[in-house]
Amino acid sequence: MTALRQTMIEAMRQRGFAQRTHNTCLMVITDLARYFHRPPDTLSTA
C-alpha cells in the first residue's frame, strides 16, 4: 500500500467516513492515476 493511500484511509477513518465512502474515494483516485498514467500525488493543475 502506498503512503498516499494509507494517509487517505487514516484521514477518512478519523473523520468517520462510511466504508462505502472509503471505497468510492479510493476508486476515484485509482481511476485518476490510471487516466494520467502517474501517481496522483505528482499531478498538478498545470
C-alpha distance matrix in Angstrom:
0.0 3.8 6.6 8.4 6.5 6.7 10.2 11.2 10.6 12.5 15.1 15.8 16.3 18.6 20.5 21.0 19.7 20.2 17.5 18.9 18.4 14.7 14.5 16.9 15.3 11.9 14.0 16.2 13.6 12.3 16.1 16.8 14.5 16.1 19.5 19.5 17.6 15.8 12.7 14.0 14.2 16.7 18.9 22.2 25.2 27.1
3.8 0.0 3.8 5.4 5.3 6.3 8.6 10.0 10.8 12.4 14.3 15.6 16.7 18.5 20.3 21.3 20.1 21.1 19.0 20.1 19.0 15.4 15.6 17.3 15.0 11.9 14.2 15.6 12.4 11.6 15.3 15.2 12.7 15.0 18.1 17.4 15.7 13.2 9.9 11.1 10.7 13.2 15.7 18.9 22.1 23.9
6.6 3.8 0.0 3.8 5.5 5.1 6.1 8.6 9.9 10.5 12.2 14.3 15.3 16.5 18.4 20.0 19.2 20.9 19.3 20.8 19.2 15.7 16.8 18.3 15.5 13.0 16.0 16.8 13.5 13.8 17.4 16.7 14.6 17.4 20.1 19.0 17.9 14.9 11.2 11.6 10.1 13.0 15.6 18.3 21.5 23.5
8.4 5.4 3.8 0.0 3.8 5.5 5.1 6.2 8.7 10.0 10.6 12.3 14.3 15.4 16.6 18.4 17.2 19.1 17.8 18.8 16.7 13.6 14.7 15.6 12.5 10.4 13.5 13.7 10.3 11.3 14.7 13.6 12.0 15.2 17.5 16.5 16.0 13.0 9.2 8.5 7.4 10.8 12.8 15.3 18.2 20.6
6.5 5.3 5.5 3.8 0.0 3.8 5.4 5.1 6.2 8.7 9.9 10.7 12.3 14.3 15.5 16.6 15.0 16.3 14.6 15.6 14.0 10.6 11.4 12.8 10.2 7.6 10.8 11.9 9.1 9.6 13.2 13.2 11.9 14.6 17.2 17.0 16.4 14.1 10.6 10.0 10.1 13.5 15.0 17.7 20.3 22.8
6.7 6.3 5.1 5.5 3.8 0.0 3.8 5.4 5.1 6.2 8.6 10.0 10.6 12.3 14.3 15.4 14.6 16.1 14.5 16.4 15.0 11.4 12.9 14.9 12.5 10.3 13.8 15.2 12.6 13.2 16.9 16.9 15.7 18.3 21.0 20.7 20.0 17.5 13.9 13.4 12.8 16.2 18.1 20.5 23.2 25.8
10.2 8.6 6.1 5.1 5.4 3.8 0.0 3.8 5.5 5.2 6.1 8.6 9.9 10.6 12.4 14.3 13.9 16.2 15.4 17.2 15.1 11.9 14.2 15.6 12.5 11.3 15.0 15.5 12.8 14.4 17.8 17.1 16.3 19.4 21.5 20.9 20.8 17.9 14.2 12.9 11.6 15.3 16.9 18.7 21.3 24.1
11.2 10.0 8.6 6.2 5.1 5.4 3.8 0.0 3.8 5.5 5.1 6.2 8.6 9.9 10.7 12.3 11.1 13.3 12.7 14.0 11.5 8.7 11.0 12.0 8.8 8.2 12.0 12.3 10.1 12.2 15.3 14.7 14.7 17.7 19.5 19.4 19.7 17.3 13.8 11.8 11.5 15.3 16.1 17.9 19.9 23.0
10.6 10.8 9.9 8.7 6.2 5.1 5.5 3.8 0.0 3.8 5.5 5.2 6.2 8.6 10.0 10.6 9.5 11.1 10.0 12.1 10.4 7.0 9.5 11.6 9.4 8.4 12.1 13.4 12.0 13.4 16.6 16.9 16.8 19.3 21.5 21.9 21.9 19.8 16.3 14.8 14.9 18.6 19.5 21.5 23.5 26.6
12.5 12.4 10.5 10.0 8.7 6.2 5.2 5.5 3.8 0.0 3.8 5.5 5.1 6.2 8.7 9.9 10.2 12.5 12.1 14.7 13.0 10.0 13.0 15.0 12.7 12.1 15.9 16.9 15.2 16.9 20.1 20.0 19.8 22.6 24.7 24.7 24.8 22.3 18.7 17.1 16.4 20.1 21.3 23.0 25.0 28.2
15.1 14.3 12.2 10.6 9.9 8.6 6.1 5.1 5.5 3.8 0.0 3.8 5.4 5.2 6.3 8.7 8.9 12.0 12.6 14.7 12.1 10.0 13.4 14.4 11.7 12.2 15.9 16.1 14.6 17.0 19.8 19.2 19.6 22.6 24.2 24.1 24.7 22.2 18.7 16.4 15.6 19.4 20.0 21.2 22.8 26.2
15.8 15.6 14.3 12.3 10.7 10.0 8.6 6.2 5.2 5.5 3.8 0.0 3.8 5.5 5.1 6.2 5.3 8.3 9.1 11.0 8.5 6.8 10.5 11.5 9.4 10.5 13.9 14.3 13.7 16.1 18.6 18.6 19.4 22.1 23.6 24.1 24.8 22.8 19.5 17.2 17.2 21.0 21.1 22.4 23.7 27.2
16.3 16.7 15.3 14.3 12.3 10.6 9.9 8.6 6.2 5.1 5.4 3.8 0.0 3.8 5.4 5.1 6.0 8.2 8.9 11.9 10.3 8.5 12.0 13.8 12.4 13.0 16.3 17.4 16.8 18.7 21.4 21.8 22.3 24.8 26.7 27.2 27.6 25.6 22.2 20.2 20.0 23.9 24.4 25.8 27.3 30.8
18.6 18.5 16.5 15.4 14.3 12.3 10.6 9.9 8.6 6.2 5.2 5.5 3.8 0.0 3.8 5.5 7.9 10.9 12.3 15.1 13.1 11.7 15.4 16.8 14.9 15.8 19.2 19.8 19.0 21.2 23.9 23.8 24.3 27.2 28.8 29.0 29.6 27.2 23.7 21.5 20.8 24.6 25.1 26.1 27.5 31.0
20.5 20.3 18.4 16.6 15.5 14.3 12.4 10.7 10.0 8.7 6.3 5.1 5.4 3.8 0.0 3.8 5.7 9.3 11.7 13.8 11.3 10.9 14.7 15.3 13.6 15.3 18.5 18.6 18.3 20.9 23.1 22.9 24.0 26.8 28.0 28.4 29.5 27.3 24.1 21.4 21.0 24.7 24.7 25.4 26.3 29.9
21.0 21.3 20.0 18.4 16.6 15.4 14.3 12.3 10.6 9.9 8.7 6.2 5.1 5.5 3.8 0.0 3.8 6.5 9.1 11.5 9.9 9.9 13.5 14.6 13.7 15.4 18.2 18.9 19.1 21.4 23.5 23.9 25.1 27.5 28.9 29.7 30.6 28.9 25.6 23.2 23.3 27.0 27.0 27.9 28.8 32.5
19.7 20.1 19.2 17.2 15.0 14.6 13.9 11.1 9.5 10.2 8.9 5.3 6.0 7.9 5.7 3.8 0.0 3.8 6.6 8.2 6.1 6.8 10.2 10.9 10.3 12.4 14.9 15.5 16.1 18.3 20.2 20.8 22.3 24.4 25.7 26.8 27.9 26.4 23.4 20.9 21.5 25.2 24.8 25.9 26.7 30.3
20.2 21.1 20.9 19.1 16.3 16.1 16.2 13.3 11.1 12.5 12.0 8.3 8.2 10.9 9.3 6.5 3.8 0.0 3.8 5.4 5.2 6.5 8.9 10.0 10.8 12.6 14.3 15.6 16.9 18.5 20.2 21.4 23.0 24.6 26.0 27.6 28.5 27.5 24.7 22.5 23.6 27.1 26.7 28.1 28.8 32.4
17.5 19.0 19.3 17.8 14.6 14.5 15.4 12.7 10.0 12.1 12.6 9.1 8.9 12.3 11.7 9.1 6.6 3.8 0.0 3.8 5.3 5.0 6.3 8.6 10.0 10.7 12.3 14.3 15.6 16.5 18.4 20.1 21.3 22.6 24.4 26.2 26.6 25.8 23.1 21.4 22.7 26.2 26.1 27.9 29.0 32.3
18.9 20.1 20.8 18.8 15.6 16.4 17.2 14.0 12.1 14.7 14.7 11.0 11.9 15.1 13.8 11.5 8.2 5.4 3.8 0.0 3.8 5.4 5.1 6.1 8.6 10.0 10.5 12.3 14.4 15.3 16.4 18.4 20.1 21.0 22.5 24.6 25.4 25.0 22.7 20.8 22.7 25.9 25.3 27.1 27.8 31.1
18.4 19.0 19.2 16.7 14.0 15.0 15.1 11.5 10.4 13.0 12.1 8.5 10.3 13.1 11.3 9.9 6.1 5.2 5.3 3.8 0.0 3.8 5.4 5.0 6.0 8.5 9.7 10.5 12.3 14.1 15.3 16.5 18.4 19.9 21.0 22.8 23.9 23.2 20.8 18.4 20.0 23.4 22.6 24.1 24.6 28.1
14.7 15.4 15.7 13.6 10.6 11.4 11.9 8.7 7.0 10.0 10.0 6.8 8.5 11.7 10.9 9.9 6.8 6.5 5.0 5.4 3.8 0.0 3.8 5.5 5.4 6.2 8.5 10.1 10.8 12.2 14.3 15.5 16.7 18.4 20.1 21.6 22.2 21.1 18.4 16.5 17.9 21.3 21.1 23.0 24.1 27.4
14.5 15.6 16.8 14.7 11.4 12.9 14.2 11.0 9.5 13.0 13.4 10.5 12.0 15.4 14.7 13.5 10.2 8.9 6.3 5.1 5.4 3.8 0.0 3.8 5.6 5.3 6.0 8.6 10.1 10.5 12.2 14.3 15.4 16.4 18.3 20.3 20.7 20.2 17.9 16.4 18.5 21.6 21.3 23.5 24.6 27.7
16.9 17.3 18.3 15.6 12.8 14.9 15.6 12.0 11.6 15.0 14.4 11.5 13.8 16.8 15.3 14.6 10.9 10.0 8.6 6.1 5.0 5.5 3.8 0.0 3.8 5.5 5.1 6.2 8.7 9.8 10.5 12.3 14.4 15.3 16.4 18.6 19.7 19.4 17.5 15.5 17.9 20.8 19.8 21.7 22.3 25.5
15.3 15.0 15.5 12.5 10.2 12.5 12.5 8.8 9.4 12.7 11.7 9.4 12.4 14.9 13.6 13.7 10.3 10.8 10.0 8.6 6.0 5.4 5.6 3.8 0.0 3.8 5.4 5.2 6.3 8.6 9.9 10.6 12.5 14.3 15.4 16.9 18.1 17.2 15.0 12.5 14.5 17.6 16.7 18.5 19.3 22.6
11.9 11.9 13.0 10.4 7.6 10.3 11.3 8.2 8.4 12.1 12.2 10.5 13.0 15.8 15.3 15.4 12.4 12.6 10.7 10.0 8.5 6.2 5.3 5.5 3.8 0.0 3.8 5.5 5.2 6.1 8.6 9.8 10.6 12.3 14.2 15.6 16.0 15.2 12.7 11.1 13.3 16.3 16.1 18.5 20.0 22.9
14.0 14.2 16.0 13.5 10.8 13.8 15.0 12.0 12.1 15.9 15.9 13.9 16.3 19.2 18.5 18.2 14.9 14.3 12.3 10.5 9.7 8.5 6.0 5.1 5.4 3.8 0.0 3.8 5.5 5.0 6.2 8.6 9.9 10.5 12.3 14.5 15.0 15.0 13.5 12.2 15.1 17.5 16.8 19.3 20.4 23.1
16.2 15.6 16.8 13.7 11.9 15.2 15.5 12.3 13.4 16.9 16.1 14.3 17.4 19.8 18.6 18.9 15.5 15.6 14.3 12.3 10.5 10.1 8.6 6.2 5.2 5.5 3.8 0.0 3.8 5.4 5.1 6.2 8.7 9.9 10.5 12.5 13.9 13.9 12.6 10.5 13.6 15.8 14.4 16.5 17.1 19.9
13.6 12.4 13.5 10.3 9.1 12.6 12.8 10.1 12.0 15.2 14.6 13.7 16.8 19.0 18.3 19.1 16.1 16.9 15.6 14.4 12.3 10.8 10.1 8.7 6.3 5.2 5.5 3.8 0.0 3.8 5.4 5.0 6.3 8.7 9.9 10.8 11.9 11.0 9.1 7.0 10.0 12.3 11.4 13.9 15.3 18.0
12.3 11.6 13.8 11.3 9.6 13.2 14.4 12.2 13.4 16.9 17.0 16.1 18.7 21.2 20.9 21.4 18.3 18.5 16.5 15.3 14.1 12.2 10.5 9.8 8.6 6.1 5.0 5.4 3.8 0.0 3.8 5.4 5.2 6.3 8.7 10.2 10.2 10.1 8.7 8.2 11.4 13.3 12.9 16.0 17.6 19.8
16.1 15.3 17.4 14.7 13.2 16.9 17.8 15.3 16.6 20.1 19.8 18.6 21.4 23.9 23.1 23.5 20.2 20.2 18.4 16.4 15.3 14.3 12.2 10.5 9.9 8.6 6.2 5.1 5.4 3.8 0.0 3.8 5.4 5.1 6.1 8.7 9.6 10.6 10.5 9.7 13.4 14.6 13.3 16.0 17.0 18.9
16.8 15.2 16.7 13.6 13.2 16.9 17.1 14.7 16.9 20.0 19.2 18.6 21.8 23.8 22.9 23.9 20.8 21.4 20.1 18.4 16.5 15.5 14.3 12.3 10.6 9.8 8.6 6.2 5.0 5.4 3.8 0.0 3.8 5.5 5.1 6.4 8.3 8.5 8.5 6.9 10.7 11.5 9.7 12.2 13.2 15.2
14.5 12.7 14.6 12.0 11.9 15.7 16.3 14.7 16.8 19.8 19.6 19.4 22.3 24.3 24.0 25.1 22.3 23.0 21.3 20.1 18.4 16.7 15.4 14.4 12.5 10.6 9.9 8.7 6.3 5.2 5.4 3.8 0.0 3.8 5.5 5.4 5.6 5.3 5.3 5.4 9.1 9.6 8.9 12.2 14.1 15.6
16.1 15.0 17.4 15.2 14.6 18.3 19.4 17.7 19.3 22.6 22.6 22.1 24.8 27.2 26.8 27.5 24.4 24.6 22.6 21.0 19.9 18.4 16.4 15.3 14.3 12.3 10.5 9.9 8.7 6.3 5.1 5.5 3.8 0.0 3.8 5.6 4.9 7.0 8.3 9.2 12.8 12.8 12.0 15.2 16.8 17.8
19.5 18.1 20.1 17.5 17.2 21.0 21.5 19.5 21.5 24.7 24.2 23.6 26.7 28.8 28.0 28.9 25.7 26.0 24.4 22.5 21.0 20.1 18.3 16.4 15.4 14.2 12.3 10.5 9.9 8.7 6.1 5.1 5.5 3.8 0.0 3.8 5.7 8.1 10.1 10.1 13.7 13.2 11.4 13.9 14.8 15.6
19.5 17.4 19.0 16.5 17.0 20.7 20.9 19.4 21.9 24.7 24.1 24.1 27.2 29.0 28.4 29.7 26.8 27.6 26.2 24.6 22.8 21.6 20.3 18.6 16.9 15.6 14.5 12.5 10.8 10.2 8.7 6.4 5.4 5.6 3.8 0.0 3.8 5.3 8.1 8.4 11.5 10.1 8.4 11.1 12.4 12.7
17.6 15.7 17.9 16.0 16.4 20.0 20.8 19.7 21.9 24.8 24.7 24.8 27.6 29.6 29.5 30.6 27.9 28.5 26.6 25.4 23.9 22.2 20.7 19.7 18.1 16.0 15.0 13.9 11.9 10.2 9.6 8.3 5.6 4.9 5.7 3.8 0.0 3.8 7.1 9.1 11.9 10.5 10.1 13.4 15.4 15.5
15.8 13.2 14.9 13.0 14.1 17.5 17.9 17.3 19.8 22.3 22.2 22.8 25.6 27.2 27.3 28.9 26.4 27.5 25.8 25.0 23.2 21.1 20.2 19.4 17.2 15.2 15.0 13.9 11.0 10.1 10.6 8.5 5.3 7.0 8.1 5.3 3.8 0.0 3.8 6.2 8.4 6.9 7.4 11.0 13.7 14.1
12.7 9.9 11.2 9.2 10.6 13.9 14.2 13.8 16.3 18.7 18.7 19.5 22.2 23.7 24.1 25.6 23.4 24.7 23.1 22.7 20.8 18.4 17.9 17.5 15.0 12.7 13.5 12.6 9.1 8.7 10.5 8.5 5.3 8.3 10.1 8.1 7.1 3.8 0.0 3.8 5.5 5.7 7.2 10.9 14.0 15.1
14.0 11.1 11.6 8.5 10.0 13.4 12.9 11.8 14.8 17.1 16.4 17.2 20.2 21.5 21.4 23.2 20.9 22.5 21.4 20.8 18.4 16.5 16.4 15.5 12.5 11.1 12.2 10.5 7.0 8.2 9.7 6.9 5.4 9.2 10.1 8.4 9.1 6.2 3.8 0.0 3.8 5.4 5.4 8.7 11.4 13.4
14.2 10.7 10.1 7.4 10.1 12.8 11.6 11.5 14.9 16.4 15.6 17.2 20.0 20.8 21.0 23.3 21.5 23.6 22.7 22.7 20.0 17.9 18.5 17.9 14.5 13.3 15.1 13.6 10.0 11.4 13.4 10.7 9.1 12.8 13.7 11.5 11.9 8.4 5.5 3.8 0.0 3.8 5.6 8.2 11.6 13.4
16.7 13.2 13.0 10.8 13.5 16.2 15.3 15.3 18.6 20.1 19.4 21.0 23.9 24.6 24.7 27.0 25.2 27.1 26.2 25.9 23.4 21.3 21.6 20.8 17.6 16.3 17.5 15.8 12.3 13.3 14.6 11.5 9.6 12.8 13.2 10.1 10.5 6.9 5.7 5.4 3.8 0.0 3.8 6.7 10.4 11.2
18.9 15.7 15.6 12.8 15.0 18.1 16.9 16.1 19.5 21.3 20.0 21.1 24.4 25.1 24.7 27.0 24.8 26.7 26.1 25.3 22.6 21.1 21.3 19.8 16.7 16.1 16.8 14.4 11.4 12.9 13.3 9.7 8.9 12.0 11.4 8.4 10.1 7.4 7.2 5.4 5.6 3.8 0.0 3.8 7.0 8.2
22.2 18.9 18.3 15.3 17.7 20.5 18.7 17.9 21.5 23.0 21.2 22.4 25.8 26.1 25.4 27.9 25.9 28.1 27.9 27.1 24.1 23.0 23.5 21.7 18.5 18.5 19.3 16.5 13.9 16.0 16.0 12.2 12.2 15.2 13.9 11.1 13.4 11.0 10.9 8.7 8.2 6.7 3.8 0.0 3.8 5.4
25.2 22.1 21.5 18.2 20.3 23.2 21.3 19.9 23.5 25.0 22.8 23.7 27.3 27.5 26.3 28.8 26.7 28.8 29.0 27.8 24.6 24.1 24.6 22.3 19.3 20.0 20.4 17.1 15.3 17.6 17.0 13.2 14.1 16.8 14.8 12.4 15.4 13.7 14.0 11.4 11.6 10.4 7.0 3.8 0.0 3.8
27.1 23.9 23.5 20.6 22.8 25.8 24.1 23.0 26.6 28.2 26.2 27.2 30.8 31.0 29.9 32.5 30.3 32.4 32.3 31.1 28.1 27.4 27.7 25.5 22.6 22.9 23.1 19.9 18.0 19.8 18.9 15.2 15.6 17.8 15.6 12.7 15.5 14.1 15.1 13.4 13.4 11.2 8.2 5.4 3.8 0.0
